[in-house]
Amino acid sequence: MTAPSHPIPVVPGDLFARHQVITGLRKLADFLEANPAVPVPEYGETFDVFPRDCDDTCSAALVDDVAALLGVEADDDRPLGGHYSASRSFGRITYRVVHIPDRRRRQHDAHMSYRDNIRLDEDQDHGGNGRVA
């Protein structure tokens, strides 16, 4: 396992949230083990983490640092308009840290700004023609 190139800062306010997440994951695992009739996702689940309060440089560096701790190479889809991420599977559970470039986030926000301007006819689900109102 390689040490991160930049020390990952521990934010005191995040320690409580971190503790709650870890405790919750353990409780969920104990619950699922004690209740075998409760279904679980057949193909597992992905635990996504998105850096926050961080610019593009800081966010990408965090992905690099976590990739080093996970012992994996980061996946760089930024040249294709995508994200920068690192992930590792633990059985059928995957931990993934994802940097969404600011440019891509702005494009998504612009695209979604039209969401409230388009409505489907109310009868679309009941055999209507599905025209946009």
C-alpha positions in Angstrom: 0.0 0.0 0.0 1.4 3.4 -1.0 1.2 6.4 1.2 -0.8 9.4 -0.3 1.3 12.1 -1.9 -0.6 14.8 0.1 -1.7 14.2 3.7 -5.5 13.9 3.7 -6.7 16.4 6.2 -8.9 15.1 9.0 -11.7 17.6 9.6 -12.8 17.4 13.3 -16.5 18.0 12.3 -16.2 15.1 9.9 -15.0 12.7 12.6 -18.5 12.4 14.1 -20.1 11.8 10.7 -17.4 9.2 9.9 -18.0 7.4 13.2 -21.8 7.4 12.5 -21.2 5.9 8.9 -18.9 3.2 10.2 -21.2 2.3 13.1 -24.2 2.2 10.7 -22.4 -0.1 8.3 -21.5 -2.5 11.1 -25.1 -2.4 12.4 -26.4 -3.1 8.9 -24.0 -6.0 8.4 -25.0 -7.5 11.8 -28.7 -7.0 10.9 -28.4 -8.7 7.5 -26.4 -11.6 9.0 -29.0 -12.1 11.7 -31.9 -11.9 9.2 -31.1 -14.1 6.2 -34.6 -13.7 4.8 -34.0 -9.9 4.2 -32.9 -9.5 0.6 -29.7 -7.8 -0.4 -28.6 -6.5 -3.8 -27.6 -9.5 -5.9 -24.6 -7.7 -7.4 -23.6 -5.8 -4.3 -23.6 -2.1 -3.8 -21.3 0.9 -4.4 -20.4 3.3 -1.6 -19.8 6.6 -3.4 -17.9 9.6 -1.9 -17.7 13.0 -3.6 -15.1 15.5 -2.3 -16.8 18.7 -1.1 -15.6 22.2 -0.3 -12.7 21.7 -2.7 -11.6 23.1 -6.1 -10.7 20.9 -9.1 -7.0 20.6 -8.1 -7.8 19.7 -4.5 -10.6 17.3 -5.4 -8.4 15.4 -8.0 -5.5 15.3 -5.5 -7.9 13.7 -3.0 -8.8 11.0 -5.5 -5.1 10.4 -6.1 -4.5 10.1 -2.3 -7.4 7.7 -1.8 -6.3 5.6 -4.8 -2.9 5.2 -3.2 -4.5 4.1 0.1 -6.7 1.7 -1.8 -3.7 0.4 -3.8 -5.4 1.1 -7.2 -4.8 3.4 -10.1 -7.3 6.3 -10.6 -9.6 6.2 -13.7 -9.4 9.4 -15.7 -12.4 10.0 -18.0 -11.9 13.8 -17.9 -10.6 14.0 -21.5 -13.9 12.5 -22.6 -16.0 14.9 -20.4 -16.3 12.5 -17.6 -15.1 12.1 -14.0 -11.9 11.2 -12.2 -12.3 8.4 -9.8 -10.7 5.6 -7.8 -12.5 2.5 -6.6 -11.8 -0.8 -5.0 -14.2 -3.8 -4.4 -14.4 -5.5 -1.0 -16.3 -8.6 -2.1 -19.5 -7.3 -3.6 -19.2 -3.9 -2.0 -17.3 -1.2 -3.8 -15.8 2.0 -2.3 -15.5 4.7 -4.9 -14.3 8.3 -4.6 -15.3 10.5 -7.5 -14.1 14.0 -8.6 -16.6 15.7 -10.9 -14.7 18.5 -12.7 -16.3 21.9 -12.2 -16.8 22.3 -16.0 -18.8 19.1 -16.1 -20.8 20.1 -13.0 -21.7 23.4 -14.7 -22.7 21.6 -17.9 -25.0 19.3 -15.9 -26.5 22.2 -13.9 -27.2 24.1 -17.2 -28.8 21.0 -18.7 -30.9 20.3 -15.7 -32.1 24.0 -15.5 -34.6 23.1 -18.2 -36.1 20.2 -16.2 -39.0 22.1 -14.8 -40.0 23.5 -18.3 -41.0 20.1 -19.7 -44.1 18.3 -18.6 -45.6 15.1 -19.9 -49.3 14.9 -20.5 -51.1 13.5 -17.4 -52.6 10.6 -19.4 -49.3 9.3 -20.7 -49.2 6.5 -18.2 -52.8 5.5 -19.3 -52.3 5.1 -23.0 -52.1 8.8 -24.0 -50.0 10.0 -26.8 -47.2 11.2 -24.6 -47.0 14.6 -26.2 -45.0 17.3 -24.4 -47.3 19.9 -22.9 
